[in-house]
Amino acid sequence: MMDRAVDEFDRARSRMAGDFRTMITDGEELLKAAATVSDEGFKAARRKFEERLSSAKATLTDASQTAFETTGKAAAVADDYVSGNPWTAVGVAIAAGALMGFLATRLRGND
């Protein structure tokens, strides 16, 4: 489940990076069109830039939604596990706390 979510997030990130590169290129074209003040060139560049911006926003929204869904599923799985195995969860928490305390003591002793 997590591997699939990571793959989806990586694909979305790649699409966003491509969209941002395209937006930069389109922005440069928009600036060039504005410098020459050609109404048709400016309108076309602006329309293209707006399309790319809209695409980047949609990609970002999709990636965020996937991340939120995956996080929610992972939290539900963890909750189910802890509910089904409360003493195991308590033992893991105690062990983690003891390890952190041990490491903190060692680090403090080196100061």
C-alpha positions as CSV (number, residue, x, y, z in Angstrom):
1,M,0.0,0.0,0.0
2,M,2.8,2.5,0.9
3,D,4.9,1.5,-2.1
4,R,2.0,2.3,-4.4
5,A,1.4,5.6,-2.7
6,V,5.0,6.5,-3.0
7,D,5.1,5.6,-6.7
8,E,2.0,7.7,-7.3
9,F,3.5,10.6,-5.4
10,D,6.7,10.4,-7.4
11,R,4.8,10.4,-10.7
12,A,2.8,13.4,-9.5
13,R,6.0,15.1,-8.4
14,S,7.5,14.5,-11.8
15,R,4.5,15.8,-13.6
16,M,4.5,18.9,-11.4
17,A,8.2,19.5,-12.1
18,G,7.5,19.3,-15.8
19,D,4.6,21.7,-15.5
20,F,6.7,24.2,-13.5
21,R,9.5,24.0,-16.2
22,T,6.9,24.6,-18.8
23,M,5.4,27.5,-16.8
24,I,8.8,29.1,-16.6
25,T,9.3,28.8,-20.3
26,D,5.8,30.1,-21.0
27,G,6.4,33.0,-18.5
28,E,9.5,33.9,-20.5
29,E,7.5,33.8,-23.7
30,L,4.9,36.0,-22.0
31,L,7.5,38.5,-21.1
32,K,8.9,38.5,-24.6
33,A,5.5,39.0,-26.0
34,A,4.8,41.9,-23.6
35,A,8.1,43.5,-24.7
36,T,7.1,43.5,-28.3
37,V,3.5,44.5,-27.4
38,S,1.9,42.4,-30.1
39,D,-1.7,41.9,-29.0
40,E,-2.1,38.4,-30.6
41,G,1.3,37.1,-29.4
42,F,0.6,38.4,-25.9
43,K,-2.8,36.9,-25.7
44,A,-1.6,33.5,-27.0
45,A,1.3,33.5,-24.5
46,R,-1.0,34.5,-21.7
47,R,-3.6,31.8,-22.6
48,K,-0.8,29.1,-22.8
49,F,0.6,30.3,-19.4
50,E,-2.8,30.1,-17.8
51,E,-3.4,26.6,-19.1
52,R,-0.1,25.4,-17.7
53,L,-0.8,27.1,-14.4
54,S,-4.1,25.4,-14.2
55,S,-2.5,22.1,-15.0
56,A,0.1,22.5,-12.3
57,K,-2.6,23.4,-9.8
58,A,-4.6,20.2,-10.7
59,T,-1.5,18.0,-10.4
60,L,-0.7,19.5,-7.0
61,T,-4.2,18.9,-5.9
62,D,-4.1,15.3,-7.1
63,A,-0.8,14.6,-5.4
64,S,-2.0,16.2,-2.1
65,Q,-5.2,14.2,-2.2
66,T,-3.2,10.9,-2.7
67,A,-0.9,11.8,0.2
68,F,-3.9,12.6,2.5
69,E,-5.7,9.4,1.5
70,T,-2.6,7.3,2.1
71,T,-1.9,8.9,5.4
72,G,-5.5,8.3,6.5
73,K,-5.2,4.6,5.5
74,A,-1.9,4.2,7.3
75,A,-3.4,5.8,10.5
76,A,-6.4,3.5,10.3
77,V,-4.1,0.4,9.9
78,A,-2.0,1.6,12.9
79,D,-5.1,2.2,15.0
80,D,-6.5,-1.2,14.2
81,Y,-3.2,-2.9,15.1
82,V,-2.9,-1.0,18.4
83,S,-6.5,-1.8,19.2
84,G,-5.9,-5.5,18.5
85,N,-2.6,-5.6,20.3
86,P,-2.5,-3.0,23.1
87,W,0.2,-4.6,25.2
88,T,2.5,-5.0,22.2
89,A,2.0,-1.3,21.4
90,V,2.7,-0.4,25.1
91,G,5.8,-2.5,25.0
92,V,7.1,-0.9,21.8
93,A,6.4,2.6,23.3
94,I,8.3,1.7,26.5
95,A,11.2,0.3,24.5
96,A,11.3,3.4,22.3
97,G,11.2,5.7,25.4
98,A,13.9,3.8,27.1
99,L,16.1,3.9,24.0
100,M,15.5,7.7,23.6
101,G,16.3,8.2,27.3
102,F,19.5,6.1,27.0
103,L,20.6,8.1,23.9
104,A,19.8,11.4,25.5
105,T,21.8,10.5,28.6
106,R,24.8,9.4,26.5
107,L,24.7,12.5,24.4
108,R,24.4,14.7,27.5
109,G,27.3,13.0,29.1
110,N,29.5,13.8,26.1
111,D,28.9,17.6,26.5
